[in-house]
Every structure is written in structure tokens, then in C-alpha cells.
Amino acid sequence: MRVLVIKGKTLVKGAVTVLFVVCAVLLGVWLSGMTADTGTPTAAGVPVSPIYRVDTDERKLALILECCTTDDTELSYMLDLLDNAGVKASFFFTGEFAAQFQDDVALVQSHGHEVYQMTDCEDTMEGLDRDAAVTRIRTGEKQVSAAAPLTGKVLALPKGWFSSEVLEAAHSLGYTPIRYTVSLQSIYSQNSAVFSENLSPYIVNGAIIRHGTDVPTPTVTLNEVLSNIKDRGYEIVPLGQLLYEDGRVDAEGVQHKG
């Protein structure tokens, strides 16, 4: 009986060992489909997140302006502010906006700012499958390009929900999808009286600061932002100079070099 008990323990121990090895192998197989530090599926080669921020040691960031509605006077004032500050920003236009206000898109580019496409002014692209997303992106590209040549293939995704199919569609067309570190609209809505104070924590290396037509008094707000960033010793650069051409994006949406 004693021998049987000892053998029983040995058999149980052996079974546990085998089970552990099997689990480890299965875990290894599952992890092999992912790049540990990037969260990028190696099979599809599509990052699981758009870019929210860039990993850099330099004190530089990008200012993006999304245009969904037009106010020629306001736009002219903002362009003058940027010119006076010596800042080159990155403007994003929907295809619908560009088709309706071609002169505004061309004006922005004539001031030396980058021109890119954004997918939608709405808060969501929920329900779009890959083919529908491809069609929308291609249509927008044609509409924006008709107003002014695109600076490059960077695509701003909507503020709200979007599917993995949208990311796949963007990458299949050669686009780099981005979002932003912080939206000025959300900061402004918290408490406009302390706007600059609330914005300061988001002014960091590699940040992407979003301005848009949904921000009240956009010219006044832009002036505050430019002053805040300058006072903190940061340089505003065009998005094309912030993003890495050969970068990799981790699961947090941070783009790393190489």
C-alpha cells in the first residue's frame, strides 16, 4: 500500500508537470502571434491602435486642427495667429468639407501648413465594415486632393468609437491612423476659466494636441494654447516631422522609433 501511495503521488506529480508544459506551450503559441512590446498582430501586420502620442526625448509636439464647419473670418484670424507665432500646424479636412470649401483648404496650404484627411466629423464610425471604410477613405482622399494636394497619408479617426475594420482599411490603403493626446474641446468644457491650467499636464514630449471647430471662440483658445506651449519651452512642429516613418505602435497608442 505504501508503494502504491508513493506511485500515486508520482503519477499525480507527473500529470501536473505535463499539464504545466502543455499550458506553457499553448501560451507561447498564443503570444507568438503578438509582438510583446507593441501589441501588434504579426499575422495581419496591423497595429491594434491608432497613434495618440509619439515617444521622443525632444521637447516638441504637434498641433492638429480639424475642420468640420467653416467660418472664413475665424479661419483667417487663426492663420494670422499661426503665422505671427511662426508655427506650422497640421490641418485635417473631411471630404465633404473640402468639396464644399475648396478655397479654404487651398488657403491653409498656401500658408505652409500640412493638409491631411479626416474620416468623419461625427463621434463614431460604428457599424462600418472594412469595405465601407475603404470606400469612405478613398472618396475623402479624392475630395480633399481636389482642393489641395495631400501632404501625406496620415488619417485622423473620429473622436468616438471605431472598429478594427476601420484600422485595417486605413492601413490597407497605406494610411497611418492617428487620434490625439488631448482635445481642446474637452479641456475647455471642464472649466474655461482655468483652461491653460487644465491643459498644462498634457503638454508633454510627443503630444498631439487637437483643436477644432467645436471649440468655443477658437481664435482666443488658439492664442492661449500657443502662449502656453511657448512658455513651457516646447516647440510645435508639423505632424509629419513628429511621426516616425518606420515607427511601431504599442497597445497604448504610443509610436516608438523603429
Buried (B, 14 or more C-beta within 10 A) or exposed (E): EEEEEEEEEEEEEEEEEEEEEEEEEEEEEEEEEBBEEBBBBEEEEBBBBBBBBBBBEEBBBBBBBBBBEBBEEBBEBBBEBBEEBEBBBBBBBBBBBBBBBBEBBBBBBEBEBBBBBBBBBEEEBEEBEBEBBBEBBEBBBEBBBEBBEBBBBBBBBBBEEBBEBBBBBBBEBEBBBBBBBBBBBBBBEEEBEEBBEBBBEBBBBBBBBBBBBBBEEBBBBBBBBBEBBBEEEBEBBBBBEBBBEEBBBBBEBBBBEE
